[in-house]
Amino acid sequence: MDGVLNETTNKIHRHETGSSDFRTTCGATIHVAHDNLRLIAIERAVTDADVTKCGRCFADGSGY
């Protein structure tokens, strides 16, 4: 499953199902420039020690 990584905050969000751009289920990235976002497999992103999960998108996440 793909997520949306905010490269400024190093936070991964769930990608909104059926969306063709960087929309997330929580909406937290709506005002972030697309240059700072990228689609990446969630499993791959969370293996990076610097990446955290969004608390709105994931039960085991933290923060917004």
NORNORDA-V540932 format. One line per field, one symbol per residue. burial: I if it has 16 or more other C-alpha atoms within 10 Angstrom, else O. Layout:
BEGIN
burial: ???
END
This chain:
BEGIN
burial: OIIIIIOOOIIIIIIIOOOOOIIIIIIOIOOOOOOOIIIIIIOOIOOOOOIIIIIIIOOOOOOO
END
